Amino acid sequence: MFPEQKQGYTYEEYKVTADWLRANTEHRPLIAIICGSGLGGLAEILKDQKVFSYSDIPNFLQSTVQGHAGRLVFGTLNGKSCVCMQGRFHMYEGYPIWQITFPIRVFQLLGVQTAIVTNAAGGLNEDYEVGDMMLIKDHLNLPGFAGNSPLVGPNDERFGPRFPCMSDAYDRDLRKLAQTVARELGFSDFLKEGVYSVVGGPSFETIAECQMLKRLGADAVGMSTVHEVIVARHCGMRVFGLSLITNKAVMDYDSKSKANHEEVLQTGRERASQLERMISSFVERLEHNNNV
């Protein structure tokens, strides 16, 4: 007989974490920002910071990947109260998928209405260059095809419905706002819009896998984000997704190029200031109560 394994967190466990955070900071965030590999500098631009190490927060996991600091940062960005994850969790770290998305429901209990998710991604679209930013308009959830979803198991109606819609996962009005902001900042030349595909990792994709994903309609590929988006939409949050194209996927068997994590981090460092300006200006223009 195998020991019975836990299938998910209880509402009370989410509430314990939310209550602990609420008791330890005066910030009441309406916006959550999740930083991808090499993009943790976004948290540094918050004012009036209150910082927690993941290891100090009840029920929180630990981030084990280089480029993910493992800190939860509360603060204000252009007058808006925000909470920022410097580092996220991934399936390839060995965590079950229901644990990876734990912070999202905690944020919902804290009052967050908008989730901004960023990631480092490999470019599949031949028109993309390293350093491009891609507004995510849709995603391919490959693990979900096999039933590996953060919503598997009993549904708690206090968070959302049993069968949430995902055809509007990435808010159209928020993408339009981002395009306006990019145009005003002079970033339009390297701003794209496309479909993000999530894979399990941690190995980078084979050439055949990249070719398959491209044929399926993906413009970029990575190992995160989608599961957080699914839970955020389940919770009724608006979602804005942004990928930084940190490497071009290898699509040619004659190519001698090889994907590597250092390239991902280096591109993040090189584009960091522009990404921070983009998100900062975007947040400044955000309104809530269903108005952009």
Secondary structure, 3 states (H helix, E strand, C coil): CCCCCCCCCCHHHHHHHHHHHHHHCCCCCCEEEECCCCCHHHHHHCEEEEEEEHHHCCCCCCCCCCCCCCEEEEEEECCEEEEEEECCCCHHHCCCHHHHCHHHHHHHHHCCCEEEEEEEEEECCCCCCCCCEEEEEEEEEHHHHCCCCCCCCCCCCCCCCCCCCCCCCCCHHHHHHHHHHHHHHCCHHHEEEEEEEECCCCCCCCHHHHHHHHHHCCCEEECCCHHHHHHHHHCCCEEEEEEEEEEECCCCCCCCCCCCHHHHHHHHHHHHHHHHHHHHHHHHHCCCCCCC
